Amino acid sequence: MAYSTYVFDAYGTLFDVHAAVRRHADRIGPDGQLLSELWRAKQLEYSWVRTLMGAYTDFWTLTEQALDFAFAKVPSADRSLREALLEAYWHLDCYPEVPAVLKALKARGARLAILSNGSQAMLDAAVKSAALDIVLDEVFSVEAIRRFKTDPDVYDLVTTEWRLYPDAISFQSSNRWDVAGAAKFGFRTVWINRSNQPDEYFDHAPSLILPDLKQLV
């Protein structure tokens, strides 16, 4: 079923969160993948805990703190690369199919947006670096309400701004927990299961599961 409005999570869905470490893999050492996985896991954990505590800290600060934790857990990784890795995070690679899929949806007349935990500055940099600014109608950051996903008010940013009912929006995310939150809010949800993970959150199932974004068009 074609929708008139498509909203995408950013990190892990449009942008490859492991691209920063991969860009410096030769210098990081043999535990680069472990470092990258820990970096991402702690980044997300910090966002959930901060929201539960009611103590918002912007996503860039959490990204820095998560990388510091990852370095502490992976002492074999070359810590002198900290600034290079953080700089690379501002210009993450998008997944190969992303530009063509967004352009095809836009050509159909669909409205397109990002809804992300990222700070507005992070998202603007990533979008511009990947040349997605020419197809996106809006970039929604949780910075506007100072709470992270899966707080329902995050998803309401889109419905309020665009004056739509939740079920009029197709929401795509590679994060199963994000899909669960969006499904509970009432979005039509598409889980982009890029790494073939087992399903979970069975009480908030996705409307559709895809291995990548290509089948949206």
N, C-alpha and C positions, 0 to 999 in steps of 0.2 A: 504494500500500500504506500503510495506517495504522500508525503506530508508537505505542508507549505512552510513549516518552520523546523529547522534542524539546529540543535544546540549540542556542542561538543565539549567534553572535558579536554583540557590541554595536555597535561603531563602524563605520558604513557599512552595517550589516545591519538593526539596529533603529533606530539613531540616525543622523541626517544630519550627518556631520562638517563639512559646509560651511555649516551653519545659522548658526554663530557669525559668520562673515564676512558672510554674506548679511544678517544682522540689522543690520549697521552699514555696508552697502554704500554708502549715499549719502555717508557721511563718509570712507570709506577711499579712494575715488577709482576711476579707470577700471581699475586693475590688481588689483582685489579678488579676482577669480577666480584669477589667477596666484598671489597671496599665499596663498590658501586651499589651492591644489594643492601649493605648495611646503611649506606648513606640515604637511600630511598626509604627504607623501612623506618628509620628514625625520623626522617623528615615528616612522614605521615603520622607516626605516633605522636610526635610533638604537637602537630596540629589538632589531633583529637583531644589530647590531654589539656591543651590550652583552652579549647572551647568548653570542655567539661568544667574546668576551673573558673571560667569566666575571666581569664587573664590573657587577652589577645596579644599576640606578638606577630609582627608581619612575617610573611612567608619567606622573605629573603633572609631574615635573621634566623629563622628556624632551619633554613637550608645551610647556612654557615655553621650553626651549632651541630647539626646532624653530621656534617662532614668532619668536624673536629672529633665527634664521638667515633666515627668510623676509623679515622686515623689512629685513635687511641686503642681501638680493638684490633687493628691490623698494623702492628708495628713494622712489618716488612715493607709497607708502602712508603714511598719517598714523600715525606711531609713537606719538602720544599716545593712540591707541586700544588700546594693548597691554593694559592692565588690563581694559578693557571686553570685549575679545575673550576674554581668559582667563576672566572671570566668565561670559560667555555659554557657554563650553565646558562648564561644570558643569550647564547646563540646555538641552542640545541638543534640538531638535525630533525626535520620532520620525517615521518615515515614515507617511503617512496610513493605510495598511492595517494597521499593526502592532497597535493595540489590538483590533480586531475579530478578526484572525486568532488572536491569542493567547487571546482569550476563547472562540473557537470550539473551539480545540484543548483548552482546559481543560474545556469543557463535555462533550467526548468522554471525559473521564477521563484525559487525557494528563498526564504530569509535565513541567514546563517549567523550563528554567534558562538562564542566561546563562553563557558561558565567555569571558572577555575578558582582554586585556592591561591593561586599565584598573586603576587602584588601587581598593581596596574603597570608599574614600570617594567617588571619582569616580563609580563605578558606582551606589552607593547614591543619590547625588544625582540622577543622570540617571533612574534607575528611578522614584524618588519624584516627580520633576518631571513625568514622563510618565504617572503613575498606573498603572504596570505592576506595582507591588509587590503588588497584589491578585490577580494571576494567576500570578506567578512563584513556584516552589517554592524556588529557590536561585539565588544569584548567586556564581559562582566567579570569583575573581580570581587571576591569576598571582602576586600578592603573597605567596600562601601558600608558594610554592616558589622565588620570586626568580629566575625564568627566564621568558622570553617565548616565545610561539609562533614557530616551529613545533617547539619542543622537545617530544618525545613525552610527557614528564612532565606537561606542561600538560593534554593531553587525558586523561591518566590520572587527573587530579583528579576527573573525573566518574565514571569507572568504579570507582575505589576507594571514593569516598564513597557511591555508590549501589549498589555491588556488582553491577554489570552487565557483561556481555561487550560489547566495543566495537560489534559488529554489531547490538546491540539498540537502539542510539542513532541517531537521525536528527540530523545536525549541519548547520546552515544558516549560511553565511557569504557575504558579498559579495566577500570577498578571495580571489582564486584561489589564492594561495600558502597561505592558511589551509586552504582546501579540500584542497589537495594534502597538507598535513601531517596533516590529520584522516583523509583516505583511507588514507594509509600506516599510520596507527595502527590502522585497522580500522573506523572509523565508517562508517555509510551517510551519504554527503555530498550536500548540495544546494547548488549554486552559485547564489546570487542575483545574477544578472548585470544589475544595474540600469542600467548605462551601455553595454550591448551591446559589451563588450570581446571581442577575439578570444581563443580558448582558448589555453592553454599548459600546461606540466607534463603532457604527454600520457601519461606513464608512471604518473600518479596521477590518473586521470580522476574526475570527479564521477559520482555515481549518477544525478543529475538536474540539469538547468539550467533555471532559471526567471527571468523578468524581474522578479519581485517575490515577496512572500510569499503573495499571495492564493491561488495554486493549491495551497498546502499543505492547504487545506480544500475 
